[in-house]
Amino acid sequence: MDAVRRLWLSLTTFVTSQAAKTATLNSAPRLQEGHADCTVSQNDLPSREDMDLCRETTAFSSTVSLPPPHEVRKKAEEDGIDISNTFRPDPVYFPESGIVVKWGSDVTVAEGQCLWFLRKHLNDQVPVPQIYGWTRDGDQTFLYMELVSGDRLSDRWEHSPLREKIQLCAQLRDMIAAWRCIKKDDGSKELSQIGGQALRDIIFSDGGFYPAGPFLTVRDFHCCFAKLTSRCASGSNDPRKTTVELQGLSDDVPTVFTHGDLDQSNILISRPDDGPLRIVAIIDWHQAGWYPEHWEWLKAQSVAVSGSDWVTEYLPKILEPAPYEYFYAWEYVRMATI
């Protein structure tokens, strides 16, 4: 990394981190207080490749008909979706049935399991779409989910009054505190997706090591993450020992369950004519799993507009920012994957 790039990295991380710390002093609490632990039993998670939860459980008052993969592809073509993109094509909507289908070779059962668990155990605290089931066809997974009625926060944030912004931040802070308390019933600290699968954070995809893990310890996770600077996550050497920019990735941090992509477009809010303003759903749990506790804030600020009020004023009311040294090292790796 040349001198100009190093200077840019230093300035941007310092400005963002300092702005976040200033706002945090005024408002952001620790996030794991006041919530009972919520444990995941791997034996209880629905795990078959083909699950029609509408027919196989009593959680639904009426049966929802799930369109088979060939109908999903046909509807996708009719809607102008490029089905040659088999990795992660656009979702397909069936509004008459109240269903949206997320599909592709990068879509996983783990996301369906995550929605299932959240609806079953945290439904009164974390609103997510109902998961109706999933199936596999070739190398693609099809997730059948509830089509939630709401607006994307990204579409309304700029013109929302201050009072509403503060209300939404308080709601989101409580939701994050709730899902951060999800733990494994065996006490394991493994960093993985909810069913023990490898992590699918897009940073590992950009770095050429995807999916990543699962990792038994935070040290293993950080060692792999640090190796993305050379786009090679194999080998036994830990780059943190020889690269000063990476030494802020301290292993002395807890792991917490993390959404991993808290972009405003993944936060759905009630429409103006639908009663009091509230968050109606958090969507896109594709990257979710157990990560170091700073990961949620790091990802959330990275996908937002740099310098926006969302980053400098409001995210610190929702999440505690990472320490500057950790933030700098994380940005160093992220830049290397671009």
Wavefront OBJ file of the C-alpha trace (Angstrom):
o trace
v 0.000 0.000 0.000
v 1.628 3.305 -1.064
v 2.050 6.437 1.089
v -0.948 8.287 -0.378
v -3.236 5.360 0.290
v -1.930 5.066 3.841
v -2.572 8.764 4.456
v -6.097 8.529 3.047
v -6.828 5.506 5.214
v -5.517 7.226 8.316
v -7.558 10.381 7.740
v -10.830 8.651 6.884
v -10.682 6.194 9.753
v -9.770 8.950 12.210
v -12.579 11.271 11.125
v -15.249 8.561 11.130
v -14.093 7.047 14.396
v -13.846 10.370 16.219
v -17.267 11.521 15.039
v -18.782 8.254 16.171
v -17.066 8.392 19.556
v -18.313 11.926 20.176
v -21.907 10.948 19.464
v -21.548 7.803 21.555
v -20.659 9.773 24.651
v -24.098 11.359 24.478
v -26.318 8.387 23.885
v -25.150 4.848 23.105
v -25.489 2.219 25.855
v -23.909 -1.189 26.009
v -26.177 -3.471 24.028
v -26.381 -6.714 25.949
v -28.027 -5.474 29.124
v -31.543 -6.444 30.092
v -32.108 -9.291 27.626
v -32.421 -12.942 28.550
v -30.167 -15.379 26.755
v -31.704 -17.104 23.736
v -30.022 -20.376 22.845
v -29.852 -22.227 19.550
v -30.039 -26.004 19.552
v -28.710 -27.449 16.317
v -31.005 -30.446 16.760
v -34.077 -28.211 16.761
v -33.274 -26.215 13.612
v -35.101 -27.446 10.503
v -32.260 -28.718 8.366
v -33.529 -30.742 5.408
v -32.824 -29.376 1.943
v -36.559 -29.363 1.201
v -38.827 -27.879 3.860
v -42.460 -26.846 3.427
v -43.024 -25.331 6.843
v -46.623 -24.475 5.985
v -47.492 -28.168 5.727
v -45.051 -29.591 8.244
v -45.703 -27.318 11.228
v -48.696 -25.846 13.037
v -47.305 -22.309 12.960
v -49.571 -21.194 10.112
v -53.304 -20.641 10.264
v -53.626 -21.370 6.545
v -51.541 -23.164 3.948
v -49.461 -21.058 1.578
v -48.819 -22.640 -1.803
v -45.102 -22.501 -2.619
v -44.334 -22.158 -6.353
v -41.823 -24.774 -7.540
v -38.451 -23.656 -8.943
v -39.530 -23.848 -12.593
v -42.417 -21.451 -11.879
v -40.062 -19.089 -10.057
v -37.696 -19.013 -13.030
v -40.592 -18.491 -15.444
v -41.925 -15.579 -13.370
v -38.409 -14.143 -13.160
v -38.131 -14.105 -16.942
v -41.551 -12.475 -17.241
v -40.421 -9.791 -14.792
v -37.257 -9.085 -16.812
v -34.864 -10.663 -14.341
v -31.594 -11.955 -15.767
v -31.796 -15.661 -14.909
v -28.370 -16.283 -16.423
v -27.092 -14.745 -13.191
v -27.420 -17.972 -11.262
v -25.272 -16.794 -8.316
v -27.662 -14.258 -6.782
v -30.437 -13.156 -9.167
v -33.050 -10.614 -8.082
v -35.853 -11.915 -5.861
v -39.121 -12.926 -7.503
v -42.376 -11.503 -6.160
v -45.755 -13.240 -6.065
v -47.921 -10.426 -4.638
v -51.174 -12.338 -5.115
v -49.843 -14.978 -2.700
v -47.953 -12.576 -0.456
v -44.695 -14.395 -1.209
v -41.211 -13.296 -2.225
v -38.685 -15.910 -3.346
v -34.979 -15.349 -2.783
v -32.998 -17.760 -4.902
v -29.590 -18.574 -6.372
v -26.464 -20.630 -5.804
v -25.320 -18.141 -3.133
v -28.616 -18.398 -1.234
v -28.437 -20.832 1.678
v -30.649 -22.809 4.007
v -28.832 -21.018 6.851
v -30.699 -17.800 6.057
v -33.997 -19.674 6.214
v -32.990 -21.248 9.521
v -32.110 -17.811 10.865
v -35.535 -16.392 9.958
v -37.228 -19.468 11.427
v -35.360 -19.088 14.724
v -35.975 -15.348 15.015
v -39.695 -15.741 14.330
v -39.987 -18.546 16.870
v -37.916 -17.105 19.714
v -37.691 -13.319 19.220
v -40.846 -12.514 17.285
v -41.950 -9.868 19.805
v -38.542 -8.152 19.700
v -37.099 -8.608 16.194
v -39.561 -8.359 13.284
v -38.508 -10.451 10.277
v -40.399 -11.933 7.328
v -42.149 -15.220 7.955
v -40.228 -18.081 6.361
v -42.577 -20.520 4.623
v -39.971 -23.020 3.511
v -37.141 -23.721 1.102
v -36.050 -26.170 -1.539
v -33.025 -27.044 -3.650
v -32.953 -27.373 -7.420
v -29.582 -28.166 -8.954
v -27.054 -25.927 -7.244
v -29.627 -23.274 -6.332
v -31.567 -22.765 -3.118
v -35.045 -21.208 -3.117
v -36.237 -19.454 0.055
v -39.978 -18.740 0.287
v -40.684 -15.753 2.500
v -43.497 -13.433 3.476
v -43.796 -10.323 1.299
v -43.770 -7.647 4.014
v -45.683 -4.424 3.434
v -43.401 -1.481 4.190
v -41.016 1.142 2.865
v -37.257 0.879 2.792
v -35.702 3.233 5.310
v -33.282 4.362 2.600
v -36.213 5.808 0.632
v -37.543 7.942 3.472
v -34.639 8.708 5.784
v -33.549 11.990 4.209
v -36.959 13.602 4.578
v -37.890 12.094 7.954
v -38.229 14.549 10.855
v -35.744 14.423 13.722
v -38.298 12.931 16.124
v -38.935 9.968 13.816
v -35.226 9.362 13.239
v -34.644 9.157 16.977
v -37.608 6.795 17.401
v -36.337 4.454 14.703
v -32.838 4.429 16.170
v -34.211 3.459 19.587
v -36.227 0.626 18.053
v -33.257 -0.665 16.076
v -30.962 -0.465 19.106
v -33.321 -2.675 21.106
v -33.597 -5.169 18.248
v -29.840 -5.487 17.936
v -29.551 -5.962 21.690
v -32.043 -8.817 21.426
v -30.365 -10.742 18.619
v -26.935 -10.204 20.149
v -28.063 -12.417 23.017
v -28.517 -15.464 20.774
v -26.063 -18.132 21.892
v -25.328 -21.773 21.171
v -26.792 -24.236 23.640
v -23.503 -26.116 23.950
v -21.675 -22.980 25.061
v -19.488 -23.005 21.962
v -17.813 -19.726 20.948
v -17.436 -20.883 17.350
v -17.832 -18.167 14.718
v -20.291 -19.503 12.172
v -23.770 -19.118 10.752
v -26.729 -20.087 12.918
v -26.601 -23.762 11.929
v -22.821 -24.032 12.271
v -22.189 -23.340 8.573
v -19.280 -21.304 7.202
v -19.633 -17.519 7.311
v -20.714 -15.769 4.102
v -19.717 -12.184 4.774
v -19.147 -10.400 1.486
v -15.723 -9.194 2.647
v -14.466 -12.772 2.466
v -16.019 -13.083 -0.983
v -14.233 -9.917 -2.132
v -11.017 -11.260 -0.648
v -11.265 -14.539 -2.553
v -11.869 -16.800 0.455
v -15.571 -17.666 0.529
v -17.352 -19.019 2.431
v -15.068 -18.669 5.427
v -14.729 -20.905 8.444
v -16.386 -21.856 10.641
v -13.768 -20.688 13.141
v -13.253 -22.214 16.574
v -11.844 -19.015 18.071
v -11.682 -15.267 17.498
v -7.963 -15.679 16.906
v -8.611 -18.083 14.029
v -11.149 -15.665 12.572
v -8.822 -12.657 12.811
v -5.897 -14.598 11.382
v -7.951 -15.581 8.325
v -9.354 -12.063 7.986
v -5.876 -10.504 8.156
v -4.650 -12.807 5.387
v -7.152 -11.227 2.995
v -4.648 -8.391 2.592
v -2.668 -10.759 0.390
v -5.837 -12.482 -0.939
v -4.614 -15.725 0.519
v -6.302 -17.072 3.645
v -4.340 -20.325 3.734
v -1.108 -21.061 5.560
v -0.185 -20.904 9.226
v 1.456 -17.483 9.443
v -0.447 -14.655 11.155
v 0.099 -11.383 9.222
v -0.610 -9.398 12.381
v 2.831 -10.329 13.656
v 4.590 -8.594 10.774
v 2.166 -5.888 9.576
v 1.768 -3.005 12.005
v -1.516 -1.865 10.410
v -3.158 -5.166 11.385
v -2.154 -5.256 15.031
v -5.363 -3.536 16.137
v -7.313 -6.745 15.454
v -7.295 -7.759 19.093
v -8.475 -11.277 19.923
v -9.697 -10.160 23.334
v -13.254 -9.418 22.196
v -16.485 -11.369 22.699
v -18.486 -12.850 19.852
v -22.132 -11.893 19.357
v -24.805 -12.823 16.865
v -24.673 -10.292 14.048
v -26.906 -9.347 11.109
v -23.882 -8.265 9.090
v -25.549 -5.965 6.551
v -27.508 -3.218 8.319
v -27.863 -1.062 5.269
v -30.893 1.253 5.361
v -32.332 -0.688 2.419
v -32.577 -3.761 4.658
v -34.669 -1.950 7.267
v -38.372 -1.804 6.382
v -40.572 0.767 8.118
v -44.319 1.240 8.276
v -45.949 3.329 5.582
v -47.300 6.803 6.439
v -50.930 5.615 6.452
v -50.194 2.498 8.536
v -50.318 3.795 12.102
v -47.401 4.904 14.317
v -43.982 4.838 12.696
v -42.186 1.583 13.440
v -39.738 -0.893 11.989
v -41.823 -3.669 10.412
v -39.003 -5.984 9.309
v -35.261 -6.470 9.169
v -34.488 -8.336 5.964
v -31.526 -9.982 4.184
v -29.915 -12.206 6.832
v -27.640 -13.836 4.262
v -24.416 -12.766 6.016
v -25.662 -13.290 9.581
v -23.815 -15.329 12.181
v -21.526 -15.038 15.164
v -18.769 -12.445 14.674
v -16.536 -10.282 16.896
v -18.730 -7.734 18.684
v -17.493 -4.765 16.608
v -18.496 -6.339 13.301
v -22.071 -5.009 13.217
v -20.998 -1.380 13.512
v -18.065 -1.809 11.147
v -20.263 -3.272 8.415
v -23.120 -0.812 8.978
v -20.925 2.267 8.598
v -19.062 0.780 5.643
v -22.189 0.307 3.501
v -23.546 3.785 4.297
v -22.661 7.099 2.667
v -19.426 8.314 4.255
v -19.951 11.451 6.311
v -23.753 11.190 6.223
v -25.793 11.972 9.328
v -26.679 8.274 9.491
v -22.993 7.453 10.057
v -21.880 10.390 12.175
v -24.968 11.099 14.288
v -27.339 8.145 14.354
v -25.392 4.881 14.061
v -23.546 5.744 17.306
v -26.951 5.961 19.004
v -27.631 2.403 17.849
v -24.257 0.657 18.068
v -21.108 1.263 20.045
v -18.318 2.109 17.569
v -15.211 -0.040 17.395
v -12.016 1.209 19.045
v -9.941 3.278 16.671
v -7.117 0.705 16.426
v -9.528 -2.080 15.528
v -11.332 0.161 13.058
v -8.064 1.126 11.361
v -6.982 -2.507 10.961
v -10.416 -3.519 9.662
v -10.361 -0.706 7.077
v -6.850 -1.722 6.058
v -8.092 -5.217 5.230
v -11.272 -3.938 3.559
v -9.307 -1.646 1.263
v -7.044 -4.514 0.275
v -10.069 -6.503 -0.950
v -11.426 -3.728 -3.175
l 1 2 3 4 5 6 7 8 9 10 11 12 13 14 15 16 17 18 19 20 21 22 23 24 25 26 27 28 29 30 31 32 33 34 35 36 37 38 39 40 41 42 43 44 45 46 47 48 49 50 51 52 53 54 55 56 57 58 59 60 61 62 63 64 65 66 67 68 69 70 71 72 73 74 75 76 77 78 79 80 81 82 83 84 85 86 87 88 89 90 91 92 93 94 95 96 97 98 99 100 101 102 103 104 105 106 107 108 109 110 111 112 113 114 115 116 117 118 119 120 121 122 123 124 125 126 127 128 129 130 131 132 133 134 135 136 137 138 139 140 141 142 143 144 145 146 147 148 149 150 151 152 153 154 155 156 157 158 159 160 161 162 163 164 165 166 167 168 169 170 171 172 173 174 175 176 177 178 179 180 181 182 183 184 185 186 187 188 189 190 191 192 193 194 195 196 197 198 199 200 201 202 203 204 205 206 207 208 209 210 211 212 213 214 215 216 217 218 219 220 221 222 223 224 225 226 227 228 229 230 231 232 233 234 235 236 237 238 239 240 241 242 243 244 245 246 247 248 249 250 251 252 253 254 255 256 257 258 259 260 261 262 263 264 265 266 267 268 269 270 271 272 273 274 275 276 277 278 279 280 281 282 283 284 285 286 287 288 289 290 291 292 293 294 295 296 297 298 299 300 301 302 303 304 305 306 307 308 309 310 311 312 313 314 315 316 317 318 319 320 321 322 323 324 325 326 327 328 329 330 331 332 333 334 335 336 337 338
